[in-house]
Amino acid sequence: MKIKIELFGAARDFSKEDYLELTIADNITIKEVRNNLMNYIQNKYPDNLNYLEIVKNSAFANDQDVIVQDNYRLSTEKKLCIIPPVGGG
């Protein structure tokens, strides 16, 4: 299935758009989505380890804007949001 990942914060640097579209298997977990996204980042930006850290440390929200855990299964949702950690001083 195709999934749209809306990008926020530092993750906006992953694309010229404010989202990415990935083709993923049906009924996979957020952890597997995270791994797919990390593979995409490694292929597109092989020298940028910061982008991988952003994906590793980001939260994901479903299409109802609810934060979901890594074991959450996507069955019908076609939209997620990636929410990177925010640092401040």
LUMMAR-130682 format. One record per residue: x, y, z of N, C-alpha, C in turn; residue in one letter; residue number from 1. Coordinates in pm, whole numbers. Each point is the difference from the previous one (the first is absolute). Layout:
N
+--------+--------+--------+--------+---------+--------+--------+--------+--------+-----+-----+
:  neast : nnorth :    nup : caeast : canorth :   caup :  ceast : cnorth :    cup : res :   n :
+--------+--------+--------+--------+---------+--------+--------+--------+--------+-----+-----+
:      X :      Y :      Z :      X :       Y :      Z :      X :      Y :      Z :   A : NUM :
...
+--------+--------+--------+--------+---------+--------+--------+--------+--------+-----+-----+
***
This chain:
89
+--------+--------+--------+--------+---------+--------+--------+--------+--------+-----+-----+
:  neast : nnorth :    nup : caeast : canorth :   caup :  ceast : cnorth :    cup : res :   n :
+--------+--------+--------+--------+---------+--------+--------+--------+--------+-----+-----+
:     84 :   -117 :      0 :    -84 :     117 :      0 :     89 :    124 :      0 :   M :   1 :
:    -55 :    109 :    -48 :     72 :     127 :      4 :    -37 :     73 :    128 :   K :   2 :
:    100 :     65 :     57 :    -24 :      76 :    122 :     62 :    139 :    -17 :   I :   3 :
:    -68 :     97 :     53 :     48 :     138 :     -2 :     47 :     34 :    140 :   K :   4 :
:    125 :     46 :     11 :     56 :      39 :    128 :     20 :    151 :     -2 :   I :   5 :
:    -80 :     70 :     80 :     14 :     145 :      9 :    123 :     31 :     85 :   E :   6 :
:     77 :     98 :    -46 :    128 :      33 :     64 :    -12 :    128 :     81 :   L :   7 :
:     53 :     -5 :    122 :      0 :     116 :     88 :    141 :     25 :     52 :   F :   8 :
:     25 :    124 :     41 :    128 :      35 :     60 :    117 :    -34 :    -91 :   G :   9 :
:    104 :    -56 :     61 :    123 :     -34 :    -74 :    -25 :   -105 :   -109 :   A :  10 :
:   -105 :    -78 :     12 :    -32 :    -101 :   -101 :    -43 :     62 :   -133 :   A :  11 :
:    -34 :    128 :      0 :    -39 :      66 :   -125 :    115 :      2 :   -100 :   R :  12 :
:    123 :    -15 :     47 :    115 :      -3 :    -90 :      7 :   -128 :    -82 :   D :  13 :
:    -82 :   -100 :     31 :      2 :    -126 :    -73 :    -56 :     12 :   -141 :   F :  14 :
:    -75 :    107 :    -28 :    -67 :      14 :   -129 :    -25 :    148 :    -30 :   S :  15 :
:     -9 :     31 :   -128 :    -37 :     136 :    -40 :   -146 :     28 :     30 :   K :  16 :
:    -78 :   -105 :     11 :   -141 :      10 :     37 :     -8 :     -6 :    153 :   E :  17 :
:   -118 :     15 :     55 :    -15 :     -14 :    144 :    -45 :   -141 :     38 :   D :  18 :
:     27 :    -95 :    -90 :    -37 :    -139 :     24 :     88 :    -92 :    -86 :   Y :  19 :
:     -1 :   -128 :     35 :     60 :    -105 :    -81 :   -107 :   -104 :    -27 :   L :  20 :
:      9 :    -65 :   -113 :    -87 :    -114 :    -28 :     88 :   -123 :    -14 :   E :  21 :
:    -34 :   -102 :     75 :     73 :    -126 :     -5 :    -96 :   -113 :    -31 :   L :  22 :
:     49 :   -100 :    -67 :    -77 :    -122 :    -22 :     46 :   -101 :    104 :   T :  23 :
:    -94 :    -47 :     78 :     31 :     -93 :    109 :    -95 :   -119 :     -7 :   I :  24 :
:     34 :   -103 :     75 :    -86 :    -119 :      7 :   -124 :     32 :     82 :   A :  25 :
:   -106 :    -74 :    -23 :   -121 :      14 :     80 :     24 :    -52 :    141 :   D :  26 :
:    -73 :     56 :     95 :     -3 :     -49 :    137 :    138 :     -7 :     66 :   N :  27 :
:     79 :    108 :    -14 :    131 :       2 :     63 :     -4 :     94 :    121 :   I :  28 :
:    102 :    -12 :     82 :      8 :      81 :    121 :     71 :    132 :    -27 :   T :  29 :
:    -14 :     90 :     95 :     72 :     128 :     -8 :    150 :    -25 :     -1 :   I :  30 :
:     44 :    -99 :     76 :    143 :     -33 :     -1 :     46 :    -36 :   -141 :   K :  31 :
:    -81 :    -75 :    -73 :     35 :     -37 :   -137 :     -7 :    122 :    -93 :   E :  32 :
:    -95 :     90 :     24 :     -6 :     125 :    -76 :    127 :     81 :     26 :   V :  33 :
:     40 :      8 :    126 :    122 :      72 :     38 :    121 :    -59 :    -76 :   R :  34 :
:      9 :   -134 :     -4 :    110 :     -65 :    -70 :     -4 :     29 :   -151 :   N :  35 :
:   -119 :     -1 :    -58 :    -15 :      34 :   -142 :     45 :    144 :    -26 :   N :  36 :
:    -38 :     90 :     89 :     39 :     140 :    -14 :    151 :     16 :     15 :   L :  37 :
:     59 :    -74 :     92 :    145 :       6 :     17 :     72 :    -51 :   -125 :   M :  38 :
:    -53 :   -106 :    -62 :     59 :     -50 :   -125 :    -11 :    106 :   -109 :   N :  39 :
:   -114 :     66 :     -8 :    -18 :     107 :    -98 :    104 :    111 :     23 :   Y :  40 :
:     17 :     41 :    125 :     94 :     106 :     35 :    143 :    -43 :    -35 :   I :  41 :
:     36 :   -124 :     33 :    135 :     -48 :    -30 :     27 :      0 :   -149 :   Q :  42 :
:   -101 :    -33 :    -80 :     19 :      -1 :   -145 :      5 :    140 :    -59 :   N :  43 :
:    -85 :     88 :     51 :     -8 :     135 :    -57 :    109 :     93 :     53 :   K :  44 :
:     36 :    -16 :    127 :    100 :      87 :     65 :    104 :    -88 :     70 :   Y :  45 :
:     82 :    -73 :    -75 :     91 :     -98 :     63 :    102 :     60 :     96 :   P :  46 :
:     33 :    126 :    -14 :    102 :      60 :     86 :    -59 :     78 :    118 :   D :  47 :
:   -131 :      0 :     15 :    -62 :      82 :    104 :    -50 :    -89 :    115 :   N :  48 :
:     86 :    -20 :     98 :    -37 :     -82 :    116 :    -98 :     72 :     92 :   L :  49 :
:     -4 :    132 :     -6 :    -95 :      75 :     82 :   -144 :    -33 :    -36 :   N :  50 :
:    -28 :    -19 :   -130 :   -135 :     -35 :    -42 :    -43 :   -134 :     60 :   Y :  51 :
:     94 :    -96 :      6 :    -33 :    -130 :     59 :    -33 :     16 :    149 :   L :  52 :
:     74 :     83 :     69 :    -27 :      25 :    142 :   -136 :     64 :     20 :   E :  53 :
:    -36 :     90 :    -91 :   -132 :      63 :      9 :   -109 :   -107 :     -8 :   I :  54 :
:     12 :    -91 :    -97 :   -101 :    -105 :    -16 :     -2 :    -92 :    122 :   V :  55 :
:    118 :    -38 :     50 :      7 :     -90 :    116 :    -69 :     59 :    122 :   K :  56 :
:     11 :    132 :     17 :    -49 :      64 :    122 :   -135 :     70 :    -15 :   N :  57 :
:    -62 :    -13 :   -114 :   -127 :      68 :    -25 :   -119 :    -83 :     46 :   S :  58 :
:   -107 :     70 :     30 :   -129 :     -63 :     27 :    -79 :     -1 :   -130 :   A :  59 :
:    -97 :    -89 :     -7 :    -91 :      -6 :   -114 :   -142 :     18 :     51 :   F :  60 :
:    -81 :     67 :    -80 :   -141 :      18 :     32 :    -83 :    -57 :   -114 :   A :  61 :
:   -116 :    -56 :     33 :    -87 :     -56 :   -103 :    -85 :    110 :    -64 :   N :  62 :
:    -92 :    -40 :    -86 :    -81 :      97 :    -74 :   -101 :     73 :     88 :   D :  63 :
:    -10 :    -38 :    127 :    -86 :      69 :     95 :     83 :     83 :     98 :   Q :  64 :
:    127 :     24 :    -36 :     93 :      81 :     79 :     25 :    -56 :    140 :   D :  65 :
:     -2 :   -132 :     12 :     30 :     -66 :    126 :    138 :    -63 :    -11 :   V :  66 :
:     88 :     27 :     98 :    133 :     -59 :      1 :    -15 :   -152 :     13 :   I :  67 :
:     71 :    -73 :    -85 :     -8 :    -146 :      1 :    137 :    -59 :     30 :   V :  68 :
:      0 :   -114 :     67 :    123 :     -69 :     40 :     52 :    -89 :   -113 :   Q :  69 :
:    122 :    -48 :     15 :     64 :     -82 :   -104 :    -77 :   -129 :    -30 :   D :  70 :
:    -76 :    -53 :     95 :    -74 :    -125 :    -24 :   -137 :     23 :    -63 :   N :  71 :
:    -38 :    125 :    -21 :   -129 :      34 :    -63 :      0 :    -49 :   -144 :   Y :  72 :
:   -104 :    -70 :    -41 :    -11 :     -55 :   -136 :    -82 :     92 :    -89 :   R :  73 :
:     53 :     21 :   -119 :    -73 :      76 :   -103 :    -76 :   -100 :    -84 :   L :  74 :
:   -130 :     11 :      0 :    -78 :     -91 :    -84 :    -66 :     76 :   -114 :   S :  75 :
:    -60 :    112 :     31 :    -69 :      74 :   -106 :     48 :    144 :    -14 :   T :  76 :
:     75 :     49 :     99 :     41 :     139 :     -6 :     96 :     25 :   -115 :   E :  77 :
:    -19 :    109 :    -63 :     84 :      36 :   -113 :     81 :    125 :     31 :   K :  78 :
:    -13 :     52 :    122 :     70 :     122 :     37 :     58 :    -14 :    141 :   K :  79 :
:    124 :     45 :     14 :     67 :       9 :    130 :     68 :    135 :      6 :   L :  80 :
:     37 :     40 :    118 :     82 :     120 :     19 :    125 :    -45 :     76 :   C :  81 :
:    114 :     54 :    -38 :    122 :     -22 :     76 :     28 :    129 :     77 :   I :  82 :
:     20 :    -17 :    130 :     18 :     115 :     87 :    136 :    -13 :     69 :   I :  83 :
:    100 :     74 :    -50 :    134 :      -9 :     58 :      3 :     59 :    141 :   P :  84 :
:     99 :    -43 :     79 :     16 :      60 :    131 :     37 :    147 :    -15 :   P :  85 :
:    -37 :     79 :     99 :     29 :     142 :     -3 :    100 :     29 :    111 :   V :  86 :
:    106 :     73 :    -36 :     98 :      39 :    100 :    -12 :    149 :     26 :   G :  87 :
:     34 :     38 :    116 :     -5 :     142 :     33 :    102 :     32 :    107 :   G :  88 :
:     12 :    126 :     27 :    100 :      39 :     98 :    -58 :     83 :    110 :   G :  89 :
+--------+--------+--------+--------+---------+--------+--------+--------+--------+-----+-----+
***
